[in-house]
Amino acid sequence: MIFGRPTNLWLGLVTAGLAFVQVLIVTLVPTADPIAVATIIGSLGGLLAVIIALVANQPPAVKEGDPFVVVTPAGQANETRTA
């Protein structure tokens, strides 16, 4: 998660943003080669996807002795335990 949002939302936002930029470049720049633009923007999307995956999917950092809350089904009290 990044800023409380799951990975799939960030990947969707980046993909939509890059697609918008690609359409703008091909539409507004008369000398732009659509294949070259798609190749460059596509590789940039892949790079950003890897960066998002590395940042958002970090393993939990619970060390021995750290407290954590165990959420139980409705009707039962939650518990605080230590690792």
Buried (B, 14 or more C-beta within 10 A) or exposed (E): EEEEEEBEEBBEEBEEEBBEEBEEBBEEEEEBEEEEBBEEBEEBBEEBBEEBEEEBEEEEEEEEEEEEEEEEEEEEEEEEEEE
